[in-house]
Amino acid sequence: MADPARARKMADRIKVIVAKRIERGLRDPRLGFVTITDVKVTGDLQHASVFYTVYGSAEERADSATALKAATGMLRSEVGKNITARLTPSLEFIADAIPENAALIDDLLREARERDTQVEEQARTAKYAGDEDPYVKAREYDDGDDEDEGDDEEDDEVQPGGGQHAEVPAEVPAGSDLQK
């Protein structure tokens, strides 16, 4: 396995070589406006993935992909002449999805802004569902009603069987007879 720094340098060199060769022109009318965005080289320097974008429609992208696939052998020999490695890496051209992803992110951000403005508008025109002051206020009692009319809130409950029950502690002390 090669040094990662060496693989990075070789990837940068391959990127420059392929971009210059495409700029000088491949004699293929299907090739559109191609930009090499990145190159990744495997750790053993045997394979290079070349990422590219094409400016244009979906048909132009498909035509450019076909043209690059057809020119792979010629571009590999060009790379082999211009790098100092024992073996020339095989090339694989992969369409980079950066423009599509960027357009999708732009659409999502635009939609989020629109929703934010809708929420702000609703917040400006919103009314309270209940009272404007939702906090409970202290009750005010009239001093004139001192007599109760037989409504005792503290009724004595009588247990079935007629007896009263003793309170049982919630926690039983460790080692006591009640624990068994």
N, C-alpha and C positions, 0 to 999 in steps of 0.2 A: 504494500500500500504506500502510495506516495504521500509526501508532505502536503497538508492542506493548503499551505501558502503557495506551493508549486502548482497545485491544481487550480487555485484562484488565478494565478498569473497566466496559466495556459488558457483558462476560460476567457480571460480578458483579451489575450492575443488572438484567439479564435474569433471572438466577437468582432475585433477590428478587421481581421483578414476577410471574413465573410461579408461584412458590411461594405468594405472597399470593393470587393469583387462584384457585389450586387449593384453598387453605385456606378462602377465602370460599365456595367451592362451585361446582362445575360441575353443572348439572342433568342428570347422567347417572348412573343407578343402577349402571352397570358399573364406575365408578371406585372403586377400593379405597383403602387407606391408602398414598398415594403420597408419597415424599420426593424432592425434587430434590437430587441430590448434587453436580452440577457442570455448568457450561456452558462450551463452547469456541466461540469466535468466530473465523472465518477472518480472515486478514490484511486483506482488503478490506472487512470488516464486512458482508458480504452474506449470510452463512449462519451459523447458530448451531446447534450440536448440544447438546441438553439431555439430560443423563444423569439417570436416575431409578431408584429402587428401589421395590418394592411389598412390603409385609409381607403374607404369606399364601401360599396354595397356588399351584400352577402355573396352575390355572384362573383364580384371581383376578388373577394377573399378566397372563395373556392378555386378560382382560376389561378390565383397566386400560389395557393397550397400545392396545386398540381404542378405548376412550373418549378417550384422549389424541390418537390420530390423528384422531378425529372433531372434537375441539375445537381442532385446530391453528390453523385460521383465526381463531377467536375469540381465542385466546391471542396470536396474532401481532398482531391489531389492538390488543389491550390493551398489548402491548409497544410498538407504534408510538405510542400516545398518551402513554406515560410516559418515552420516551427522546428525547434531542435529537440526532437524526441525520437526515440528508437522506433516507436510505432505511431502511426497516424490514427487518431481516434475516429470511430465511426460517427457520422452526424445524423441527428434526428431533428427534424423541424417540427416545432409545436406552436400552434397558434396561441398567442398570449391573450388572455381574456381581460386584460386591464381596461381597455376602452369600454367594454360591455359592463364590467363591474363598476366602473366610474359613473357610467350613465345610470345604472341601477341605483347607486348610492345617491346621486343627484336627485333622482325621482323620489326616493324615500325621504330625503331631507326637505324637498319642496312640499311633499304631502304632510310631513310633520309640522312645518311652518303654517300651512293652511289650517290644520287641526288646532294648533296653538292659538291662532287668531280667532277661530270659532269659539274656543273655550273662553278666551278673554272677553269676547262679545257677550257670551252667555253670563259670565261673571258680573259684567257691568250692569246688565238688566235683570239680574236675579233678585228675587224677593224671598224673604224668610218663609219657611213652611209653617212655622208655628209663631210663637210670640217673638218679637224682636229681641227681648231680653230673656234668654232661656234659663237664667239662674233662678233657683228656688228662693223665694223671699220668706221671711219669718211671718208666721200667722199672727194676725191681730185678733184678740179676743175681746168680746164685749163684757164689761163688768156686771151687767144686769142679769145675766143668765147664770146664777150660781146654783140653782136647784137642778138636780138630775132627775129625770123622769123614769127611774128604774133601770137604766141601762148601765150596768156595771161591766166594765171592761175586764175586771179581774174576777171572773167566775171561778169558783173552786170546782175542780174536776174531780169526780168520784170515779175511782177505778172499779172495774167489775170485781165482784167478790167483797166489796164493801170496805176493804182495808186500805191502809196507806202503805206505800212501798218505801223501803229504805234506799237511800242513794248508794249506788255502787261506784267505786272510784274507777276512773277511766284507765289508769295505769295500775297494774298489779305489781307490787314490789317483788323483786327477784328473790327466789327462795321461799316464798310464802306458800301456804297450803292451798290458796285459791288458784294458783297457777297450774296445779295438777289436774 
